[in-house]
Amino acid sequence: MPFDLSAVLDETAIPRLLKEILRAELVRIVAESQDPLLDAEARLTELNKECDALLKDAQSKSFAACEYAILSACDRLDFPRPSVIPFPLGRGVTVLLKSLKAVERDVIETFADPLILAEPLLARHGLTVTDGRIPDLLRISDALEAALPGKSSEMVRKLTTTARIVMEFEGDLPLDRLPDHIDGILTRISRLPKHHGRSHGMNPNNRVPNIKKKLEEIADADAHDQAQYAALTARNDLSVGQKRAELAGRLTPRVTLTNLERHLDRLHDLLRSAASRKNYQGPTKLKTYPQLALLMKDDFKERRRENPLYLRVTLPKLRLRWSNERLVRLLSSPVYRGCWSDKRRSKPGRMVFRDAIYWVPLILLTMGTRVKEVLHLTRRDLLRRDGVHCLRLCWSAEQEGKTPSAQRIVPIPQVLLDLGLVDWIRSIEGGPSALLFPEIVSANADCPEDIFTKRFHTVRRGLRILHQNEDLYALRKTLSSALWRGGVSISDRQMIIGHASDTTIGAHYTDADMKSLKELLDRADHAIVVTKNTAHRHPTIAGCNLVSGTMASVEVRLDDKGDLGAFRVVSDDTGAQVLAIALVRNEMPKNPRWKNLQVVTEAQAAEMAADLCGEFHLSPPEEQTMQMAWEHLMALASDSSEAKLKSASE
């Protein structure tokens, strides 16, 4: 390996190089002392020559005799080879090698234990011998090997992923060097796309996976984002605030801070495993969470200085309850009122398919179950207890729940009874063990929830109700919110949705009175209208009355300060523009080119927007900054007729 002419060793590297040279030389001395073929006389003669060379080099300060030991240690520790050996390092290595050669001479002449003779050197350089063995130079791959035994398959996958990412970025680093590289490693991981590793490159004609390297995924994401920055930078009609708001929906989402913390935790796990199982003697904690947050903050500031529009988009899962607008769109959709075919559920038609896509969202919304719990249900899980039809959850090995409290019996709420769930279950053929949703489980028996989530994702996208924080699992939170509005206590809500409860009834859930529990569930009013449908020969959903008025969407433009500068309202039914407003005080390059745009004061805009609420149900923008700007404007509208008249007169 050639010299790096630009490399300069930091002073902090000197003690680590000395420690590594000591470790490597002692390993050699121990091995040679146990070699029966060692020519003692020849080795003693060689030692005298080496000591003379070290003494001569020390006098001339050239350090040629210790150069090989230094460069070899640099290679092993992944330090750059210095163009010039620093005097403190050369002097320290010379003294160390002279001491080691004295130890080696005594070992050959007296047959003493080299580790006992070297105890002062070991103590001076912080090297500990365990069970008569010198510690090995451990690398990330060694730590991973030590960490995997006894871990669950899921944890094995996660630890392996973290280790492989680090090794792709920095190579198979010695563990002693990991603290030096940790800032760069975490900063690079923070640039990974949120869904990295999920693009396998396979298609029906080519089943050979083509998995991209992490650095390639980062480069692709950066190239995509750079194109978005360039496109919006060139727009002269948009304010800086509007550009940033629009970029939030265009840029590649990156891994969240929580995800970074998990990677950091796994690195700590690797180091602790190496310490307990492989005699690793370095630090086992690289960074704290606050230090990690500060590192990401500094990285953001640096990138913002380079690019004033820079945003770090992460889209963390907040799991909000479903908005009333999206619930109405789902429950009034072709899925429940008539679709084109089983593959095109979002297109209106005359077919209703009562399968997993139909029933599972309804069960999650009205009973608060988990997806996997529902998908593994069989015909025998339909019970009648206390005169009430119920479903038992997580009662078999295949239905193992997330927590012990997941094993429970839940009464079927009235809305599902009205929709004919019980009659549908009774009609399933195949005996008590027949699955309710075999079309999902047969596709992936181990993780059927993955299959269903992907299929339902396609339906939601077709219905235009796809939202980052309102996913399938958030329907459980929607039920909890509805129960709260119905006055159900927190302990009863926990019990219904399968969370741990410290109450007596929660600890003995299966012994609860199902009739009383059903009354609690029925307090969650989702305003679902059920009607008899002669065409389909079973009850169907006629509509959902959670919102009143015609649904309309609000589009917002922000000014340079991030405040609302203009907005317009568009009817969801017809797509026609209802109202377009620009504010007089807005600090925007140009007003948008909307038809019939009116320029008014902020107070007038608030009143005109509020007046629409009597006829339309207004859905705010999904982007958070735009949504808050709109909500602020609506907060300025008068609360009473008298206040509105006074505002108009002013």
C-alpha positions in Angstrom: 0.0 0.0 0.0 1.6 3.3 -1.0 2.0 6.3 1.2 -0.8 8.9 1.2 1.3 12.0 0.7 -1.6 14.2 1.9 -2.3 12.1 5.0 -1.5 13.5 8.4 -2.1 11.4 11.5 -4.1 13.1 14.3 -2.4 13.0 17.7 -5.3 11.0 19.1 -4.3 8.2 16.7 -0.9 7.7 18.4 -2.0 5.9 21.6 -4.2 3.6 19.5 -1.4 2.7 17.1 0.9 2.0 20.0 -1.8 -0.3 21.6 -2.2 -2.1 18.3 1.5 -2.6 17.8 1.8 -3.9 21.3 -1.1 -6.3 20.7 0.2 -7.6 17.4 3.8 -8.0 18.7 2.7 -9.9 21.8 0.6 -12.2 19.6 3.7 -13.0 17.6 5.9 -13.5 20.6 3.4 -15.8 22.3 3.1 -17.9 19.1 6.9 -18.1 18.5 7.5 -19.0 22.2 5.3 -22.1 21.7 6.9 -23.1 18.4 9.1 -26.2 19.0 11.0 -25.5 15.7 12.2 -22.0 16.8 16.0 -21.5 16.5 16.7 -19.6 19.7 20.3 -18.7 18.9 19.4 -17.3 15.5 16.5 -15.3 17.0 18.6 -13.9 19.8 21.2 -12.8 17.2 18.4 -11.2 15.1 17.1 -9.4 18.2 20.5 -7.8 18.9 20.6 -6.5 15.3 17.0 -5.1 15.6 17.8 -3.4 18.9 20.9 -1.8 17.3 18.8 -0.5 14.4 16.3 1.0 16.7 19.0 2.7 18.7 20.7 4.1 15.6 17.3 5.4 14.2 16.4 7.0 17.5 19.7 8.9 17.4 19.1 10.1 13.8 15.4 10.5 14.3 14.7 8.7 11.0 12.5 5.9 12.5 13.2 3.6 9.5 13.5 0.5 11.8 9.9 1.0 13.2 8.3 2.1 9.9 7.0 -1.4 9.0 5.3 -1.8 12.4 3.7 1.6 12.1 2.4 1.2 8.6 1.1 -2.3 9.3 -0.8 -1.0 12.3 -2.2 1.9 10.2 -3.5 -0.6 7.7 -5.1 -2.8 10.3 -6.8 0.1 12.1 -7.8 1.8 8.8 -5.7 4.9 9.4 -4.2 6.6 6.4 -0.5 5.9 5.9 1.3 9.1 6.8 3.7 10.7 4.4 6.0 11.6 7.3 6.1 9.7 10.6 5.4 12.2 13.4 8.2 12.5 16.0 6.0 11.6 19.0 4.7 8.5 17.2 8.2 7.4 16.0 9.7 7.9 19.5 6.8 6.1 21.2 7.0 3.1 18.8 10.8 3.0 19.2 10.6 2.8 23.0 7.8 0.3 22.8 9.6 -2.0 20.4 12.8 -1.9 22.5 10.8 -3.0 25.5 9.1 -5.7 23.6 12.4 -7.0 22.3 13.7 -7.1 25.9 10.7 -9.2 26.8 11.2 -11.5 23.9 14.9 -12.0 24.8 13.9 -12.9 28.4 11.2 -15.3 27.1 13.8 -17.2 24.9 16.5 -17.3 27.6 14.3 -18.1 30.7 11.2 -19.7 29.2 9.1 -17.3 31.2 5.5 -16.5 30.3 5.6 -13.5 27.9 2.2 -12.2 29.1 3.6 -12.0 32.7 6.7 -10.3 31.6 4.7 -7.8 29.5 2.3 -6.9 32.3 3.8 -3.4 32.8 3.4 -2.7 29.1 -0.1 -4.0 29.0 -1.2 -1.9 31.9 0.5 1.2 30.5 -1.3 0.9 27.2 -4.7 -0.2 28.5 -4.7 -3.7 27.1 -6.3 -6.5 29.2 -5.5 -10.2 28.9 -8.5 -12.4 29.6 -8.1 -16.1 30.4 -4.5 -16.0 29.2 -5.5 -14.7 25.8 -4.6 -11.4 24.1 -7.7 -9.8 22.6 -8.1 -10.0 18.9 -8.5 -7.0 16.6 -12.2 -7.1 16.1 -14.1 -5.8 13.2 -17.8 -5.1 12.5 -18.3 -8.5 11.0 -16.9 -10.1 14.2 -19.3 -8.1 16.3 -22.2 -9.1 14.1 -21.2 -12.8 14.5 -21.2 -12.3 18.3 -24.5 -10.5 18.4 -26.7 -12.9 16.4 -26.9 -16.0 18.6 -30.1 -16.1 20.7 -31.8 -13.3 18.8 -35.2 -13.5 17.1 -35.3 -13.8 13.3 -36.6 -10.3 13.1 -33.8 -8.9 15.3 -31.2 -11.0 13.2 -32.5 -9.3 10.1 -32.3 -5.8 11.6 -28.8 -6.2 13.1 -27.6 -7.7 9.8 -29.1 -4.8 7.9 -27.4 -2.2 10.1 -24.0 -3.9 9.9 -24.2 -4.3 6.2 -25.1 -0.6 5.7 -22.1 0.5 7.8 -19.7 -1.9 6.0 -20.9 -0.7 2.6 -20.2 2.9 3.7 -16.9 2.4 5.5 -15.8 -1.1 4.9 -15.3 -3.8 7.6 -14.0 -1.2 10.2 -12.1 -2.2 13.3 -14.4 -1.6 16.2 -11.9 0.7 17.8 -12.3 3.0 14.8 -16.1 3.1 14.9 -16.3 6.2 17.2 -14.2 8.1 14.6 -16.6 7.3 11.8 -19.9 7.4 13.6 -20.9 11.0 12.6 -20.3 10.3 8.9 -22.0 6.9 9.1 -25.2 8.4 10.8 -25.2 11.4 8.4 -25.1 9.0 5.4 -27.8 6.7 6.9 -30.0 9.8 7.3 -29.8 10.3 3.5 -31.2 6.9 2.8 -34.7 6.9 1.2 -37.4 6.0 3.6 -38.3 2.8 1.7 -34.7 1.8 0.8 -34.1 -1.8 0.0 -37.6 -2.5 -1.2 -36.9 -2.1 -4.9 -35.8 -5.6 -6.0 -35.8 -5.0 -9.8 -37.9 -8.1 -10.5 -40.7 -8.3 -13.0 -42.8 -11.2 -14.5 -40.2 -11.7 -17.2 -37.1 -11.5 -15.0 -37.2 -13.1 -11.6 -33.6 -12.5 -10.8 -33.4 -9.8 -8.1 -31.3 -6.7 -8.9 -30.9 -5.1 -5.4 -29.4 -1.7 -5.4 -26.6 -0.8 -3.1 -27.4 1.8 -0.4 -25.0 4.4 -1.9 -26.8 4.0 -5.3 -30.2 4.5 -3.6 -28.9 7.7 -2.0 -27.4 8.9 -5.3 -30.7 8.3 -7.1 -32.7 10.0 -4.4 -30.3 13.0 -4.4 -30.6 13.3 -8.2 -34.4 13.2 -8.1 -34.4 15.9 -5.3 -32.0 18.1 -7.2 -34.3 18.1 -10.2 -37.2 19.2 -8.0 -35.1 22.0 -6.4 -34.1 23.2 -9.9 -37.6 23.1 -11.2 -39.0 25.2 -8.4 -36.0 27.5 -8.2 -36.8 28.5 -11.8 -40.4 29.4 -10.9 -40.7 33.2 -10.6 -44.4 33.1 -9.8 -44.1 31.2 -6.5 -42.9 32.6 -3.1 -40.2 30.9 -1.1 -42.8 29.7 1.4 -44.9 28.2 -1.4 -41.9 26.5 -3.0 -40.9 24.9 0.3 -44.5 23.7 0.9 -44.7 22.2 -2.6 -41.2 20.6 -2.2 -42.5 18.8 0.9 -44.7 16.7 -1.4 -42.1 16.3 -4.2 -38.9 15.4 -2.4 -37.9 11.8 -1.6 -38.8 11.0 2.0 -35.7 10.0 4.0 -35.4 7.8 7.1 -36.8 9.4 10.3 -34.8 10.4 13.4 -36.5 7.5 15.2 -35.1 5.1 12.5 -31.7 6.6 13.0 -32.0 6.0 16.7 -32.8 2.3 16.0 -29.7 2.0 13.9 -27.6 3.6 16.7 -29.2 1.2 19.2 -28.2 -1.8 17.0 -24.6 -0.6 16.7 -24.5 -0.4 20.5 -25.9 -3.9 20.6 -23.1 -5.1 18.3 -20.4 -3.5 20.6 -21.9 -4.9 23.8 -22.1 -8.4 22.2 -18.4 -8.1 21.1 -17.5 -7.0 24.7 -19.3 -9.9 26.4 -18.4 -12.7 23.9 -15.2 -11.7 22.1 -13.3 -9.7 24.7 -13.7 -6.3 23.0 -12.3 -3.6 25.3 -13.3 -0.4 23.6 -16.3 1.9 24.2 -19.7 0.3 23.9 -21.7 3.6 23.5 -21.1 5.8 20.5 -23.6 8.6 20.9 -26.7 9.6 22.9 -30.0 10.5 21.4 -29.6 14.2 22.1 -26.1 14.2 20.5 -27.7 12.4 17.4 -30.4 15.1 17.2 -27.8 17.8 17.4 -25.8 16.1 14.6 -28.9 16.1 12.4 -29.6 19.7 13.2 -26.1 20.8 12.3 -26.3 18.8 9.0 -29.6 20.5 8.2 -28.1 24.0 8.8 -25.1 23.2 6.6 -27.3 22.0 3.8 -29.7 25.0 4.1 -26.7 27.3 3.8 -25.8 25.6 0.5 -29.5 25.5 -0.7 -32.0 28.0 0.8 -34.9 25.8 -0.3 -33.4 22.6 1.4 -35.9 20.5 3.3 -35.4 17.1 5.0 -38.6 15.2 4.3 -39.1 12.1 6.6 -42.9 11.6 6.8 -42.9 9.9 10.2 -45.9 7.7 11.0 -48.2 9.7 13.4 -51.1 7.3 13.0 -53.9 9.9 13.2 -57.5 9.0 13.3 -59.1 9.0 9.8 -60.7 12.3 8.9 -64.4 12.4 8.5 -63.9 13.3 4.8 -61.8 10.2 4.1 -64.2 8.0 6.0 -67.1 9.3 4.0 -65.3 8.8 0.7 -64.3 5.2 1.7 -67.8 4.2 3.0 -69.6 5.8 0.1 -67.2 4.4 -2.5 -67.8 1.7 -5.1 -66.2 -0.9 -2.7 -69.5 -0.8 -0.8 -72.0 0.6 -3.3 -71.0 -1.2 -6.5 -67.7 -1.5 -8.4 -66.6 -2.5 -11.9 -64.8 -5.7 -11.0 -62.9 -7.4 -8.2 -59.7 -6.0 -9.6 -61.1 -2.5 -10.1 -62.8 -1.6 -6.8 -62.4 2.1 -7.2 -64.4 2.3 -10.5 -68.2 2.5 -10.1 -70.1 -0.5 -11.4 -72.8 -2.9 -10.3 -70.7 -5.5 -8.5 -70.2 -5.8 -4.7 -67.7 -8.4 -3.6 -68.0 -9.2 0.1 -64.4 -10.4 0.8 -61.4 -9.1 2.7 -61.4 -5.7 0.9 -65.0 -5.3 1.9 -65.1 -6.6 5.5 -61.7 -6.0 7.0 -61.8 -2.2 7.0 -65.3 -2.3 8.5 -64.2 -4.7 11.2 -61.2 -2.6 12.1 -63.3 0.6 12.1 -66.1 -0.8 14.3 -64.4 -3.4 16.5 -60.8 -2.0 16.8 -59.0 -5.3 15.9 -55.6 -5.6 14.4 -55.3 -6.6 10.8 -53.5 -9.9 11.4 -56.1 -10.9 14.0 -58.9 -10.5 11.5 -57.2 -12.2 8.5 -56.6 -15.4 10.5 -60.2 -15.7 11.7 -62.0 -19.0 10.9 -65.6 -19.9 10.9 -65.4 -21.4 14.4 -64.4 -18.0 15.8 -68.0 -16.9 15.4 -69.6 -17.4 18.9 -72.8 -16.5 20.7 -72.3 -15.5 24.3 -74.7 -13.8 26.6 -77.2 -13.7 23.7 -74.8 -11.7 21.6 -72.9 -12.7 18.5 -69.1 -12.4 19.0 -65.8 -13.0 17.4 -62.9 -14.6 19.3 -59.5 -13.3 18.5 -56.0 -14.8 18.8 -57.3 -18.1 20.1 -55.1 -20.5 18.1 -51.3 -20.8 17.4 -51.8 -19.2 13.9 -53.6 -16.3 15.6 -50.9 -15.5 18.1 -51.4 -11.9 19.3 -49.1 -9.0 19.9 -49.7 -9.1 23.6 -51.3 -11.5 26.1 -54.3 -9.1 26.2 -54.8 -9.7 22.5 -56.5 -13.0 23.2 -60.1 -11.8 23.7 -63.7 -12.1 22.7 -65.3 -9.1 21.1 -69.0 -8.6 20.5 -70.0 -7.8 16.9 -71.4 -4.2 16.8 -74.9 -3.5 15.5 -73.7 -1.9 12.2 -72.0 -5.2 11.2 -75.0 -7.2 12.2 -77.2 -4.9 10.1 -74.8 -5.4 7.1 -75.1 -9.2 7.4 -71.7 -10.2 8.7 -73.1 -13.1 10.7 -75.1 -14.5 7.8 -72.1 -14.1 5.5 -69.9 -16.1 8.0 -72.6 -18.8 8.2 -72.6 -19.1 4.5 -68.9 -20.0 4.2 -68.4 -23.6 3.2 -65.7 -25.9 4.5 -66.5 -26.6 8.1 -65.5 -24.8 11.3 -61.8 -24.5 10.3 -62.6 -22.7 7.1 -60.8 -19.3 6.9 -63.0 -16.2 6.5 -60.5 -14.6 4.0 -58.6 -17.5 2.3 -57.8 -15.3 -0.7 -55.4 -13.3 1.5 -53.9 -16.0 3.7 -53.2 -18.3 0.8 -51.1 -15.6 -0.8 -48.8 -15.3 2.3 -49.6 -17.5 5.3 -46.8 -16.0 7.4 -47.6 -12.3 6.8 -51.1 -12.0 5.3 -51.3 -8.5 6.6 -48.6 -7.4 4.1 -50.7 -8.7 1.2 -53.8 -7.1 2.4 -52.1 -3.8 3.2 -50.7 -3.6 -0.4 -54.1 -4.5 -1.9 -56.0 -2.0 0.2 -53.3 0.6 -0.6 -54.1 0.2 -4.3 -57.8 0.7 -3.5 -57.2 3.8 -1.4 -55.0 5.3 -4.2 -57.8 4.7 -6.7 -60.3 6.4 -4.4 -57.9 9.3 -3.7 -58.0 8.8 0.0 -54.4 7.8 0.4 -52.8 9.7 3.3 -49.5 9.1 5.1 -50.8 9.2 8.7 -54.3 7.7 8.0 -53.4 4.2 7.1 -55.2 0.9 7.6 -53.9 0.5 11.2 -55.1 4.0 12.1 -58.7 2.8 11.8 -58.2 1.4 15.3 -57.4 4.9 16.5 -60.5 6.1 14.7 -62.6 3.7 16.7 -60.9 4.7 20.0 -61.7 8.4 19.2 -65.3 7.5 18.4 -65.6 5.6 21.7 -64.1 8.5 23.5 -66.7 10.8 21.9 -69.4 8.3 23.1 -68.2 8.6 26.7 -66.5 5.2 27.0 -63.8 5.2 29.7 -60.1 4.7 28.8 -59.9 1.3 30.5 -62.9 0.0 28.5 -61.4 1.4 25.3 -58.1 -0.4 26.0 -60.0 -3.6 26.7 -62.0 -3.4 23.5 -59.0 -2.8 21.1 -56.8 -5.3 22.9 -54.4 -3.1 24.8 -53.1 -4.1 28.3 -55.5 -2.9 31.0 -54.9 -2.9 34.8 -58.6 -2.9 35.6 -60.3 -6.1 36.9 -62.6 -6.3 33.8 -59.6 -5.8 31.6 -57.6 -8.6 33.3 -60.6 -11.0 32.8 -61.8 -9.8 29.5 -63.2 -13.1 28.3 -65.4 -13.2 31.4 -67.0 -9.8 30.6 -70.7 -9.4 29.9 -70.8 -9.4 26.1 -74.1 -7.6 26.1 -72.7 -4.7 28.1 -69.6 -4.6 25.9 -71.7 -4.5 22.8 -73.5 -1.5 24.2 -70.2 0.2 24.7 -69.1 -0.6 21.1 -72.4 0.7 19.7 -71.7 4.1 21.3 -69.1 4.7 18.5 -71.3 6.4 16.0 -69.8 6.3 12.5 -73.0 7.6 11.0 -73.2 4.6 8.5 -76.5 4.3 6.8 -77.5 0.7 6.0 -80.2 -0.1 3.5 -81.8 -3.3 2.0 -80.7 -3.7 -1.6 -82.8 -6.0 -3.7 -80.2 -5.9 -6.6 -77.5 -7.4 -4.4 -79.8 -9.5 -2.2 -78.0 -8.4 1.0 -77.8 -5.1 3.0 -75.5 -2.4 1.7 -74.1 0.9 2.8 -76.3 3.7 1.4 -74.0 6.5 2.7 -72.2 8.0 5.6 -73.5 11.1 7.4 -70.3 12.1 9.2 -70.1 15.3 7.1 -72.8 17.6 5.9 -72.9 19.6 2.7 -71.2 19.1 -0.7 -67.5 18.1 -0.2 -65.0 20.6 -1.6 -61.2 20.9 -1.5 -59.2 23.9 -0.6 -56.0 24.9 -2.5 -53.6 27.3 -0.8 -50.7 29.5 -1.9 -48.3 30.7 0.7 -46.4 34.0 0.7 -42.7 34.5 1.4 -43.3 34.4 5.2 -45.2 31.2 5.0 -48.6 32.8 5.6 -51.7 32.3 3.4 -51.5 34.5 0.4 -54.2 33.1 -1.8 -56.7 30.2 -1.8 -59.4 28.7 -3.9 -62.2 26.2 -3.3 -63.0 23.4 -5.8 -66.1 21.2 -5.7 -65.2 17.5 -5.4 -68.3 16.4 -7.3 -68.0 18.6 -10.3 -64.4 19.8 -10.2 -65.6 23.4 -10.7 -64.1 26.3 -8.9 -66.4 27.8 -6.3 -64.3 30.7 -5.0 -60.8 32.1 -5.7 -59.3 34.7 -3.3 -55.9 36.6 -3.1 -55.1 38.7 0.0 -54.2 42.4 -0.4 -51.2 42.2 2.0 -49.7 39.0 0.6 -46.0 39.0 -0.1 -45.9 36.9 -3.2 -44.2 37.4 -6.6 -47.4 37.1 -8.5 -51.0 36.2 -7.8 -52.1 32.8 -9.2 -53.8 32.7 -12.5 -57.2 31.4 -11.2 -60.4 32.3 -12.9 -62.4 35.1 -11.4 -59.7 35.8 -8.8 -60.9 38.4 -6.2 -58.3 40.5 -4.3 -59.6 41.3 -0.8 -58.4 42.0 2.8 -57.6 39.2 5.2 -60.8 39.9 7.2 -62.9 39.8 4.1 -61.3 36.6 2.9 -62.0 35.0 6.3 -65.7 35.9 6.1 -66.0 34.7 2.5 -64.4 31.4 3.3 -66.6 30.9 6.4 -69.8 31.7 4.4 -69.1 28.6 2.2 -69.3 26.3 5.3 -73.1 26.4 5.2 -73.1 24.9 1.7 -69.8 23.0 1.5 -67.7 20.7 3.7 -64.3 22.2 3.1 -61.3 19.8 3.2 -58.1 21.6 4.0 -54.8 20.9 2.2 -52.9 17.8 3.4 -49.5 19.6 3.6 -49.1 20.7 7.2 -47.9 24.3 6.6 -50.7 25.0 4.1 -53.3 23.4 6.4 -52.2 25.5 9.4 -52.3 28.7 7.3 -55.8 27.8 6.2 -56.9 27.0 9.8 -55.5 30.4 10.9 -57.5 32.2 8.3 -60.7 30.4 9.3 -60.0 31.3 13.0 -60.3 35.0 12.0 -63.9 34.7 10.8 -66.6 36.2 13.0 -68.3 33.8 15.4 -71.6 35.6 15.5 -73.9 37.6 13.2 -73.4 40.8 15.2 -69.6 40.5 15.0 -69.8 39.9 11.2 -72.0 43.0 10.7 -69.6 45.1 12.8 -66.7 43.8 10.8 -68.4 44.6 7.5 -69.2 48.1 8.6 -65.6 48.8 9.5 
